[in-house]
Amino acid sequence: MNASVHTTAPALAANAGIPLRDILPWGVFGLIMAALLIYFVGAEQGATSLISGHSVHEFVHDGRHLLGFPCH
């Protein structure tokens, strides 16, 4: 018995990349969120404070030390 076995692999699309116009809004959103995170962790205190009081500083205090930002 010599049975021939035929297997087929799924066809790959020639252009499997994601278009830049689909990625760009998410990239811009990610950069804005990262900039806000760095601002609130690294600079939200004292003269550069956007929010009055110490609530934001106390909320990110341990993260500030973990990332190496001085605050005292």
Secondary structure, DSSP 8 states (H G I E B T S, - for coil): -------------S--S--HHHHHHHHHHHHHHHHHHHHHHHT-SGGG-SSSSSHHHHHSHHHHHHTT----
